[in-house]
Amino acid sequence: MKRTFLQALLFVASALVCNGVLATANVDKAATEQGVVKDVAKAININSASAEDIAHNLKGVGAKKAALIIEYREAHGPFKNLEDLKKVKGIGDKLLSANADKIRFK
């Protein structure tokens, strides 16, 4: 009797855990599909994006570097490629390779 009760209890507990995990996965998927998740970085046009957008969407770029990007862009014109971004103080190969798929020029 005790063995059957324990087996049933383990079965119910397993079912509850599995259902909880599946329910959470479905909520996360639905939230993502509806655009509720806002922390996901998106591709940006580096020649028209605001400093806030640049800092929010590029890894390793905070407010200070984003402001330097805007300042350089205003002084020298639009960026044509990733190599142009290296002319901005504090921007190097590592930062560009981490963000290459998120930077657009048009």
C-alpha positions in Angstrom: 0.0 0.0 0.0 2.8 2.5 0.9 4.7 1.7 -2.2 1.7 2.3 -4.5 0.9 5.6 -2.7 4.5 6.8 -3.1 4.5 5.8 -6.8 1.3 7.7 -7.3 2.6 10.7 -5.5 5.8 10.7 -7.6 3.8 10.4 -10.7 1.5 13.4 -9.8 4.6 15.5 -8.8 6.3 14.7 -12.1 3.2 15.6 -14.1 2.9 18.9 -12.2 6.6 19.8 -12.8 6.4 18.9 -16.5 3.2 20.9 -17.0 4.7 23.9 -15.2 7.8 23.8 -17.4 5.7 23.4 -20.5 3.3 26.2 -19.5 6.3 28.5 -18.8 7.8 27.7 -22.2 4.5 28.5 -23.9 4.1 31.8 -22.1 7.7 32.8 -23.0 7.1 31.8 -26.7 3.8 33.7 -26.8 5.3 36.8 -25.2 8.2 36.8 -27.6 5.9 36.4 -30.6 3.7 39.3 -29.4 6.7 41.5 -29.0 6.3 41.7 -25.2 10.0 40.9 -24.7 11.7 44.2 -25.2 15.3 43.5 -24.1 16.1 41.6 -27.3 18.6 43.5 -29.4 17.5 44.4 -32.9 19.4 45.6 -35.9 19.8 49.4 -36.1 20.8 51.9 -38.8 24.0 53.3 -37.3 23.6 56.4 -39.5 20.1 57.4 -38.2 19.8 55.8 -34.7 19.8 57.8 -31.6 22.4 57.4 -28.9 19.9 55.7 -26.7 19.0 53.2 -29.5 22.7 52.5 -30.1 23.5 52.0 -26.4 20.4 49.8 -25.9 20.9 47.5 -29.0 24.7 47.1 -29.3 26.7 44.9 -26.9 29.5 46.7 -25.1 28.2 50.1 -26.1 27.0 52.4 -23.3 25.8 56.0 -23.3 29.4 57.4 -23.6 30.4 55.3 -26.6 27.0 55.9 -28.2 27.5 59.6 -27.8 31.0 59.4 -29.4 29.4 57.5 -32.4 26.8 60.3 -32.9 29.5 63.0 -32.5 31.8 61.3 -35.1 28.8 60.8 -37.5 27.8 64.4 -37.2 31.4 65.7 -37.8 32.4 63.3 -40.6 29.2 62.2 -42.3 27.5 58.7 -42.5 29.4 55.5 -41.8 29.8 53.4 -44.9 31.0 50.1 -43.4 32.2 48.5 -40.2 35.8 49.8 -40.8 34.5 53.3 -40.6 33.3 52.7 -37.1 36.8 51.9 -36.0 37.6 55.6 -36.4 35.5 56.3 -33.3 37.5 56.2 -30.1 36.9 53.1 -28.1 35.5 51.0 -31.0 37.6 48.1 -32.1 37.5 44.7 -33.8 36.1 42.9 -30.7 33.2 45.2 -30.3 32.4 45.2 -34.0 32.5 41.4 -34.4 30.1 41.1 -31.4 27.7 43.5 -33.2 28.3 43.1 -36.9 24.9 41.4 -37.4 23.1 44.2 -35.6 24.5 47.2 -37.5 23.0 48.5 -40.7 24.2 51.4 -42.8 21.0 52.3 -44.7 
